[in-house]
Amino acid sequence: MFNLLDTVVLTRDVPDVGLRRGDLGAIVEVYGPNTFEVEFVAASGRTQALVTLTAADIRHVGDQDLVSVRPLEKTA
């Protein structure tokens, strides 16, 4: 179960907005039990992407997860 403001991990690439599997986001809106608006931000705090995802697209952060920084990929 996911809740508003949960930090989540992306489980698949979303190349059209420059996101990759493993990127961290925050749930900013809950549309239903399986649909969420998730915000992904650059390290500077600028919003990189705001996307609607399903529960299958995200997972909870785990104790074995390590946070890292990567350069943004250019989007078409």
C-alpha positions as CSV (number, residue, x, y, z in Angstrom):
1,M,0.0,0.0,0.0
2,F,1.3,3.4,-0.9
3,N,0.4,6.7,0.7
4,L,0.7,10.4,-0.1
5,L,4.3,11.7,0.3
6,D,5.8,8.2,0.4
7,T,9.3,8.1,-1.2
8,V,9.2,5.4,-3.8
9,V,11.6,3.7,-6.3
10,L,10.8,3.5,-10.0
11,T,10.8,-0.1,-11.2
12,R,11.0,0.6,-15.0
13,D,12.6,3.1,-17.3
14,V,10.4,6.0,-18.5
15,P,12.7,7.4,-21.3
16,D,10.4,10.0,-22.6
17,V,10.9,12.1,-19.4
18,G,14.5,11.0,-18.7
19,L,13.8,8.6,-15.9
20,R,15.5,5.2,-15.2
21,R,14.7,2.2,-13.1
22,G,15.9,2.9,-9.6
23,D,15.2,6.7,-9.6
24,L,13.6,8.0,-6.4
25,G,10.3,9.9,-6.4
26,A,7.7,11.1,-4.0
27,I,4.0,10.4,-4.3
28,V,2.2,13.8,-4.6
29,E,-1.3,12.6,-5.4
30,V,-3.2,9.3,-4.9
31,Y,-5.9,8.8,-7.5
32,G,-6.9,5.3,-6.3
33,P,-5.5,2.2,-4.8
34,N,-3.3,1.6,-7.8
35,T,-2.7,5.0,-9.5
36,F,-0.4,7.7,-8.3
37,E,1.1,11.0,-9.4
38,V,4.8,10.8,-8.6
39,E,7.3,13.7,-8.7
40,F,11.0,13.1,-9.5
41,V,13.4,15.9,-8.8
42,A,17.0,16.7,-9.8
43,A,19.5,17.0,-7.0
44,S,19.2,20.8,-7.2
45,G,15.5,20.5,-6.3
46,R,14.1,21.3,-9.7
47,T,11.3,19.0,-10.8
48,Q,12.5,16.7,-13.6
49,A,9.2,14.8,-14.1
50,L,5.7,14.6,-12.8
51,V,4.2,11.4,-14.0
52,T,1.1,9.2,-13.4
53,L,2.2,5.7,-12.5
54,T,0.6,2.5,-11.3
55,A,1.5,0.4,-8.3
56,A,3.4,-2.0,-10.6
57,D,5.7,0.9,-11.7
58,I,6.9,1.7,-8.2
59,R,8.1,0.1,-5.0
60,H,8.8,1.1,-1.5
61,V,12.4,2.1,-0.5
62,G,14.2,-0.8,1.2
63,D,17.0,-1.0,3.8
64,Q,19.3,-2.4,1.1
65,D,18.8,0.6,-1.3
66,L,21.6,3.0,-1.7
67,V,21.0,6.6,-2.9
68,S,23.2,7.8,-5.8
69,V,23.5,10.7,-8.2
70,R,23.6,10.4,-12.0
71,P,23.5,12.9,-14.8
72,L,20.1,13.5,-16.5
73,E,19.6,12.0,-19.9
74,K,18.5,14.3,-22.7
75,T,14.9,13.7,-23.7
76,A,13.6,13.9,-27.3
